[in-house]
Amino acid sequence: MVRAMASDATSFFDDAQRRAARWLEVWDAQGIHRTATIGGRAGAVWLAQEAAALGAVVSIEEFALDRLDPVAAFLEFGGQRVAAVPVFDAPATDATGVTGRLGLAGGDAEIIVAELSPRAVYSGEFEALRRDGGHRGFVILCSGERPGMGLLNAESFRAPYGAPSIHVASEVREAVLAAAAHGTPARLVAESRRTATRACNVVATLLKSGAAGSPLVVMTPRSSWWQSTAERGGGLVAWLESLRALVVAPPARPVVFTANSGHELGHLGLDDFLARRPGWEGPASWVHWGANLGAAGGTLALVSPDDDLRELAAAELTRAGQPHTAAPKTLVPSGETRDIHRKGGRYLTLVGTNPLFHLPQDRWPEAVDLDAVTRIAAASARIVRKLAR
């Protein structure tokens, strides 16, 4: 009997792992998942089809935005041109750009340089540097855990501010810092155009006849700067497995699953989701399957100020054999959970770390720990099933 139970558990894990691998491989092949791009739309269509195939009632909720399309972005100094990516919530330049001396942030140079991690948007450091003023341009020297173009989120996408700004990859660090130290004359170009278009959230609803009570919202972001397979993929697997679990065991309360676009642009998708459902921030319970769930080389944390949610998540992660930590109850979370926290909502978030966070190298399969994704998704499904009772 014990052997049979062990065999059943292994078979269940293997099936779940195969589903996760298939979903992640398809996601990675869609291309860059930036909001309102071809890859972003492909991700929405695919996810809606997967959710409908599981048995949910699925809708696409569209919202308008002026997509930023880079035309030319670079930094010229000392006879060389360095490729760049614009900061998406900073003003653009024309094709001529801005000129002046390079210098480190805090000095009097016309074009300042600062080394910043993608997480600098959450610490306030990035905003403080930009609001100092007095300069014509800003160069972000990307400083992720691995080399490359680790972009910073555009938290103020609809209201650009500061000087024209660009990201340059960490590989040019020594050259840029040397030029800044010597006050080398430079030219910064961040030319772009705005295209009126629409992005979309994928929303799946489960409502058993006679279900009552406050809604449960299961949320995950589905947009990003690059393919972002480890950053976004684990949350999507957990979202799909949670949906699958509730189709099998229908909930006793209203449950809405939302996979939102606009994550990298100040959470535009969550803003639209809430605008369609006024007053939900407080009465609803929110489960957020966040970034980097099951990223190779990453760690996992649960975030919630509520003891019952913390205990439930810890118990299910332990049952799944998934190592994790619990963030302090007083932590102000980042990402979409921050918005719910500030509105006084009740929430549980799972979020991880990722050495390839916001880097184009975050790709299937190298960036993903498939065993960890499968364990986290299994725990996530059991958490949602218990909260839906």
Disulfide bonds with the S-S distance in Angstrom:
none
